[in-house]
Amino acid sequence: MIGEKETRSVHRYSFIEKLLFKPVRFNFTKLAQELRGKTILITGASSGIGEQVAYLLQDLPVHLILVARRKENLLRIQEEIEKNRATVTVFTADLRVDDELGGLIDLIQSLPGGLDIMVSNAGLSIHRSIYESLDRYHDFERTMAINYFAPVKMVLSFIPLLEKNNGQVINVSTINSLLIPFPGWAAYQASKAAFDNWLRSVAIELQRNGVSTTSIYLPLVKTDMIRPTAAYDRMPAMCPKHVAIIICKSMYTKRKLYRPWWLPFGQLSSVLFRRTIEIGMQKMSGRRDRHAGS
């Protein structure tokens, strides 16, 4: 049983967080049996969730391919993990850049044993009012590039490898993909929902040919991504190690989705009380005069 001691090693849960984010039953023996000798790609691996997934797998005879932009962090993680049983290949890349994404795809396709599991974790979050985005179309291009186009291109490129190995695609998604959209998050929510819907759309075809898919729907997680938004300092957030346990558990259960226990109630509320919620969000966010300063 993975409980408070383990999750607190990264982020100490408050009373409310303990209620919202229940401990996970985790069988390391089953994980070890499932993953022996396998190759696992983790994007966004230099910190946060991706880093914790890598550390959770360090005592297994697996090949980890860790991808991120921050080379120094990747090399530090590689050095620590290779003191144990796992072997590590680091690949420094900005997945928004075609040549760098292409280099990663070439690397994976050149592996003698192919690829067994892809953990699509890299992402970009932007919180900005639409009225502050009138001259920032590039924000939407950037979020779509990393949150949608990059993982789509990778999955398309890796399907033959994953079919050969009865592999798995794990998408680290967000609960916002299943709830009423929030103001200020248009770029992020649209891009995350795009890949979430794309993967669920192709899942039946992939599963028919032996490739499993798993969607992990997460609330706030205590990572670098949420630090720029000061308001999140006071809001409940999951521990990255707790999330890593959920992701690794899906590697042996092949469960199609994970969602917090309370998310279905939020989905129901999004349907039944949509207008009321929208009015409330309007009042909370304030109404900006679009002609201010003109």
C-alpha positions as CSV (number, residue, x, y, z in Angstrom):
1,M,0.0,0.0,0.0
2,I,1.5,3.4,-1.0
3,G,0.4,5.9,1.6
4,E,1.3,9.1,3.4
5,K,5.0,8.4,4.0
6,E,5.8,8.0,0.3
7,T,3.7,10.9,-1.0
8,R,5.0,13.3,1.7
9,S,8.5,12.7,0.5
10,V,7.8,15.2,-2.3
11,H,4.8,17.3,-1.2
12,R,3.3,17.1,2.3
13,Y,-0.5,16.7,2.0
14,S,-2.9,18.9,3.9
15,F,-6.0,17.4,5.5
16,I,-8.1,18.5,2.4
17,E,-5.6,17.0,0.0
18,K,-5.7,13.7,1.9
19,L,-9.4,13.6,1.3
20,L,-9.2,14.6,-2.4
21,F,-6.2,12.4,-3.4
22,K,-6.6,8.9,-2.0
23,P,-3.6,6.6,-1.6
24,V,-3.1,4.1,-4.4
25,R,-2.8,0.3,-4.0
26,F,0.4,-0.5,-5.8
27,N,2.1,-3.9,-6.4
28,F,5.8,-3.4,-7.2
29,T,6.2,-7.2,-7.9
30,K,3.5,-7.0,-10.7
31,L,5.2,-3.9,-12.1
32,A,8.6,-5.7,-12.2
33,Q,7.1,-8.7,-13.9
34,E,5.4,-6.6,-16.5
35,L,8.3,-4.3,-17.3
36,R,11.3,-6.6,-17.3
37,G,13.6,-5.8,-20.2
38,K,11.2,-3.2,-21.7
39,T,12.0,0.2,-23.1
40,I,10.0,3.2,-21.8
41,L,10.0,6.7,-23.3
42,I,9.1,9.5,-20.8
43,T,8.8,13.1,-22.2
44,G,9.0,16.1,-19.8
45,A,11.4,14.0,-17.7
46,S,13.7,16.6,-16.2
47,S,11.4,17.5,-13.3
48,G,8.0,17.0,-11.7
49,I,5.9,14.0,-12.8
50,G,8.3,12.7,-15.5
51,E,11.2,12.7,-13.1
52,Q,9.3,10.9,-10.4
53,V,8.1,8.2,-12.9
54,A,11.8,7.6,-13.8
55,Y,12.8,7.3,-10.1
56,L,10.0,4.9,-9.4
57,L,11.4,2.6,-12.2
58,Q,15.0,2.9,-11.3
59,D,15.2,-0.5,-9.5
60,L,13.9,-2.4,-12.5
61,P,15.9,-3.9,-15.4
62,V,14.4,-1.5,-17.9
63,H,15.7,1.0,-20.5
64,L,14.4,4.5,-19.8
65,I,14.6,7.2,-22.5
66,L,14.3,10.5,-20.8
67,V,13.4,13.5,-22.9
68,A,13.3,17.2,-21.9
69,R,14.9,20.6,-22.7
70,R,17.0,20.9,-19.6
71,K,20.1,18.8,-20.3
72,E,21.7,19.4,-16.9
73,N,18.7,18.0,-15.1
74,L,18.5,15.0,-17.3
75,L,22.2,14.2,-16.8
76,R,21.7,14.5,-13.0
77,I,18.7,12.1,-13.1
78,Q,20.6,9.7,-15.3
79,E,23.6,9.6,-12.9
80,E,21.3,8.9,-10.0
81,I,19.2,6.2,-11.7
82,E,22.1,4.3,-13.2
83,K,23.4,3.6,-9.7
84,N,20.5,1.1,-9.6
85,R,19.3,-1.4,-12.2
86,A,17.8,0.7,-14.9
87,T,19.7,2.0,-17.9
88,V,19.1,5.5,-19.1
89,T,19.4,7.3,-22.4
90,V,18.9,11.0,-22.3
91,F,17.7,13.1,-25.2
92,T,17.7,16.8,-25.0
93,A,14.9,18.3,-27.2
94,D,12.3,21.0,-27.5
95,L,9.5,18.9,-29.0
96,R,8.0,22.0,-30.6
97,V,11.0,22.1,-32.9
98,D,10.6,19.8,-35.9
99,D,14.2,18.9,-36.3
100,E,14.6,18.0,-32.6
101,L,11.4,16.0,-32.5
102,G,12.6,14.3,-35.7
103,G,15.8,13.4,-34.0
104,L,14.0,11.8,-31.1
105,I,11.8,9.8,-33.5
106,D,14.9,8.6,-35.4
107,L,16.5,7.5,-32.1
108,I,13.4,5.5,-31.0
109,Q,13.1,3.8,-34.5
110,S,16.7,2.8,-34.4
111,L,16.4,0.8,-31.2
112,P,16.9,-2.9,-31.7
113,G,14.0,-3.8,-29.4
114,G,11.8,-1.0,-30.4
115,L,9.5,0.8,-27.9
116,D,7.2,-0.7,-25.3
117,I,5.7,2.2,-23.5
118,M,5.3,5.9,-24.3
119,V,4.5,8.3,-21.4
120,S,3.4,11.5,-23.0
121,N,4.0,13.9,-20.1
122,A,5.7,17.0,-21.7
123,G,3.4,20.0,-21.7
124,L,3.1,23.8,-21.7
125,S,0.6,25.7,-19.6
126,I,-0.4,29.4,-20.3
127,H,-2.7,31.4,-18.0
128,R,-3.7,34.6,-19.7
129,S,-6.9,36.6,-20.4
130,I,-8.0,36.6,-24.0
131,Y,-7.8,40.4,-23.8
132,E,-4.1,40.0,-23.0
133,S,-3.7,37.6,-26.0
134,L,-4.9,39.8,-28.8
135,D,-1.4,40.2,-30.2
136,R,-0.1,36.8,-28.9
137,Y,-1.3,34.3,-31.4
138,H,2.0,32.5,-30.9
139,D,0.8,31.4,-27.5
140,F,-1.8,29.2,-29.2
141,E,0.8,27.9,-31.7
142,R,3.2,27.0,-28.9
143,T,0.7,25.2,-26.8
144,M,-0.7,23.2,-29.7
145,A,2.8,22.3,-30.8
146,I,3.8,20.7,-27.6
147,N,0.5,19.5,-26.2
148,Y,-1.0,18.2,-29.4
149,F,1.1,18.1,-32.5
150,A,4.2,16.6,-30.9
151,P,2.5,13.6,-29.2
152,V,0.4,13.0,-32.3
153,K,3.5,12.8,-34.5
154,M,5.2,10.5,-32.0
155,V,2.3,8.1,-31.7
156,L,1.9,8.0,-35.5
157,S,5.6,7.2,-35.9
158,F,5.7,4.6,-33.1
159,I,2.6,2.6,-33.9
160,P,4.4,-0.1,-35.8
161,L,6.9,-0.5,-32.9
162,L,4.2,-0.5,-30.3
163,E,2.1,-3.1,-32.3
164,K,5.1,-5.4,-32.5
165,N,5.6,-5.2,-28.7
166,N,2.0,-5.1,-27.6
167,G,2.9,-1.7,-26.2
168,Q,1.1,1.1,-24.4
169,V,0.6,4.9,-24.8
170,I,0.0,6.7,-21.5
171,N,-1.3,10.3,-21.8
172,V,-0.9,12.6,-18.8
173,S,-4.0,14.7,-19.3
174,T,-6.0,17.2,-17.2
175,I,-9.4,17.1,-15.6
176,N,-10.2,20.3,-17.5
177,S,-10.5,18.2,-20.7
178,L,-13.7,16.7,-19.1
179,L,-15.1,19.8,-17.4
180,I,-16.6,23.1,-18.3
181,P,-13.8,25.4,-19.7
182,F,-12.3,28.0,-17.4
183,P,-11.6,31.6,-18.5
184,G,-7.9,32.5,-18.9
185,W,-6.9,29.0,-19.9
186,A,-8.1,28.9,-23.6
187,A,-4.7,27.9,-25.1
188,Y,-3.9,25.2,-22.5
189,Q,-7.3,23.7,-22.3
190,A,-7.9,23.5,-26.1
191,S,-4.5,21.9,-26.7
192,K,-4.8,19.3,-24.0
193,A,-8.4,18.5,-25.0
194,A,-7.2,18.1,-28.6
195,F,-4.8,15.3,-27.8
196,D,-7.1,13.7,-25.3
197,N,-9.8,13.4,-27.8
198,W,-7.5,12.3,-30.5
199,L,-6.0,9.5,-28.4
200,R,-9.5,8.3,-27.3
201,S,-10.6,8.4,-30.9
202,V,-7.8,6.2,-32.1
203,A,-7.8,3.9,-29.0
204,I,-10.2,1.3,-30.4
205,E,-8.1,0.9,-33.6
206,L,-4.9,0.6,-31.6
207,Q,-6.3,-1.8,-29.1
208,R,-7.6,-4.0,-31.9
209,N,-3.9,-4.4,-32.9
210,G,-2.5,-5.0,-29.4
211,V,-1.7,-1.4,-28.3
212,S,-3.1,-0.2,-25.0
213,T,-3.9,3.4,-24.2
214,T,-4.3,5.0,-20.8
215,S,-5.5,8.5,-20.1
216,I,-4.6,10.0,-16.7
217,Y,-6.9,12.9,-15.8
218,L,-5.2,15.1,-13.2
219,P,-6.1,18.1,-11.1
220,L,-3.4,20.6,-10.0
221,V,-0.1,18.9,-9.4
222,K,2.7,20.5,-7.4
223,T,5.2,21.0,-10.3
224,D,7.1,23.9,-11.9
225,M,4.1,24.3,-14.3
226,I,1.8,25.8,-11.7
227,R,4.4,28.0,-9.9
228,P,3.9,31.1,-12.0
229,T,0.3,31.3,-11.0
230,A,0.4,32.7,-7.4
231,A,-3.3,31.8,-6.7
232,Y,-2.4,28.1,-6.9
233,D,-0.1,28.3,-3.9
234,R,-3.3,28.1,-1.7
235,M,-5.1,25.5,-3.7
236,P,-5.0,21.7,-3.2
237,A,-2.5,20.0,-5.5
238,M,-1.4,16.4,-6.0
239,C,2.1,15.2,-5.2
240,P,4.2,14.4,-8.3
241,K,5.3,11.1,-6.7
242,H,1.7,10.2,-6.1
243,V,0.9,10.8,-9.8
244,A,4.0,8.7,-10.7
245,I,2.6,5.8,-8.7
246,I,-0.7,6.1,-10.6
247,I,1.1,6.1,-14.0
248,C,3.3,3.2,-13.1
249,K,0.4,1.2,-11.8
250,S,-1.3,1.7,-15.2
251,M,1.7,0.0,-16.8
252,Y,0.7,-3.4,-15.3
253,T,-3.1,-3.0,-15.0
254,K,-3.5,-1.5,-18.5
255,R,-6.4,0.5,-17.1
256,K,-7.9,2.8,-19.7
257,L,-8.2,5.8,-17.5
258,Y,-7.5,7.3,-14.1
259,R,-9.6,10.1,-12.7
260,P,-10.0,11.5,-9.1
261,W,-12.9,9.9,-7.3
262,W,-14.8,13.2,-7.2
263,L,-14.4,14.1,-11.0
264,P,-17.7,12.5,-12.0
265,F,-19.5,14.8,-9.7
266,G,-17.7,17.7,-11.3
267,Q,-18.7,16.5,-14.8
268,L,-22.4,16.2,-13.7
269,S,-22.3,19.7,-12.3
270,S,-20.8,21.0,-15.5
271,V,-23.9,19.7,-17.4
272,L,-26.6,20.5,-14.8
273,F,-25.3,23.9,-13.6
274,R,-23.4,25.1,-16.6
275,R,-25.1,28.5,-16.8
276,T,-24.8,29.1,-13.0
277,I,-21.1,28.2,-13.1
278,E,-20.4,30.5,-16.0
279,I,-22.1,33.4,-14.2
280,G,-20.0,32.7,-11.2
281,M,-16.8,32.5,-13.2
282,Q,-17.7,35.8,-14.9
283,K,-18.0,37.5,-11.6
284,M,-14.8,36.0,-10.2
285,S,-12.7,36.9,-13.2
286,G,-14.1,40.4,-13.6
287,R,-15.2,42.0,-16.7
288,R,-12.5,43.8,-18.6
289,D,-13.4,46.7,-20.8
290,R,-12.1,45.6,-24.2
291,H,-11.7,49.2,-25.2
292,A,-9.6,50.1,-22.1
293,G,-6.6,52.2,-23.0
294,S,-7.8,52.9,-26.5
